[in-house]
Amino acid sequence: MNKRWYEMSPDVCLLIGKVEMALGNDRIKYAGQILLELKKAGYNFEPHKFDAKLKEYSMKRWYDYNKTVFYAFECLKDADRTVQGYVARNVHEYIMKEKQPQQVTQAPLLTL
């Protein structure tokens, strides 16, 4: 059975699932984080590399409907597996930190 590109790595598969389950604005934020981590990892961006794919594709997949998410996933797919794993782990860590409840500090209660 053939696996999808993101199923080759448990880290990448987990990240794709997290992004898929996120709300629209969060998806875009996470896609931006994927692009940022790719840049940190030294990925060579070629801005027009996926233009033809974007124009020709019939937008069937859930991530095709937003250009930022589409571009982030295509770049991640294009990166070598080591970079994919590095990016997936870092973005997953970012998502988990973001989802942790913020600690609220309270001023001491005044006693009368």
C-alpha positions in Angstrom: 0.0 0.0 0.0 1.4 3.4 -1.0 1.7 6.0 1.8 1.1 9.7 1.3 4.2 11.9 1.6 3.4 13.0 5.1 2.7 9.4 6.4 6.4 8.5 6.0 7.2 10.3 9.2 5.2 10.1 12.4 6.2 13.7 13.3 5.1 15.0 10.0 1.9 13.0 10.1 1.1 14.3 13.5 1.7 17.9 12.4 -0.5 17.6 9.3 -3.3 16.2 11.5 -3.0 19.1 14.0 -3.1 21.7 11.3 -6.1 19.9 9.6 -8.0 20.0 12.9 -7.2 23.6 13.6 -9.7 26.5 13.0 -9.2 28.5 9.8 -7.1 31.4 11.3 -5.0 28.9 13.3 -4.3 26.9 10.1 -2.9 30.0 8.5 -0.8 30.9 11.6 0.6 27.3 11.7 1.3 27.4 8.0 3.3 30.6 8.6 5.2 28.8 11.4 6.0 25.9 9.0 7.4 28.4 6.5 9.4 30.1 9.3 10.9 26.8 10.5 11.7 25.8 6.9 13.6 29.1 6.5 15.5 28.4 9.8 16.4 24.9 8.5 17.9 26.4 5.3 15.2 25.4 2.9 15.7 27.0 -0.5 12.4 28.8 -1.3 11.6 29.2 -5.0 8.5 31.5 -5.0 7.2 30.5 -8.3 7.9 26.7 -8.1 4.3 25.8 -7.2 2.5 28.5 -9.3 1.7 26.1 -12.1 0.5 23.4 -9.6 -1.7 26.0 -8.0 -3.3 27.1 -11.3 -3.8 23.5 -12.6 -5.0 21.8 -9.5 -8.7 21.5 -9.0 -8.6 22.3 -5.3 -9.8 19.0 -3.9 -7.8 18.7 -0.7 -8.6 20.6 2.5 -5.3 22.5 2.4 -5.7 23.7 -1.2 -8.3 26.4 -0.3 -5.8 28.8 1.3 -2.7 29.8 -0.6 -0.5 30.1 2.6 -1.5 26.6 3.8 -1.1 25.2 0.3 2.4 26.8 -0.1 3.6 25.8 3.3 2.6 22.1 2.7 4.1 22.1 -0.8 7.4 23.4 0.6 7.3 21.0 3.4 6.6 18.2 1.0 9.5 19.4 -1.2 12.0 19.5 1.7 14.2 16.5 2.5 13.0 14.1 5.2 15.4 15.4 7.8 14.2 18.9 7.3 10.6 17.7 7.3 11.1 16.0 10.7 12.9 19.1 12.2 10.1 21.4 11.0 7.3 19.1 12.2 8.8 18.8 15.7 9.3 22.5 16.1 5.9 23.5 14.8 4.2 20.8 16.9 6.1 22.2 20.0 4.9 25.7 19.0 1.3 24.5 18.7 1.4 22.7 22.1 2.9 25.8 23.9 0.3 28.0 22.3 -2.5 25.7 23.5 -1.4 25.6 27.1 -3.6 27.6 29.4 -2.0 30.9 30.3 -1.2 31.3 33.9 -3.1 34.2 35.4 -1.5 35.9 38.3 -4.0 37.4 40.8 -3.4 40.3 43.1 -3.6 39.3 46.7 -7.1 39.5 48.1 -7.6 42.3 50.6 -9.0 41.3 53.9 -11.2 43.8 55.7 
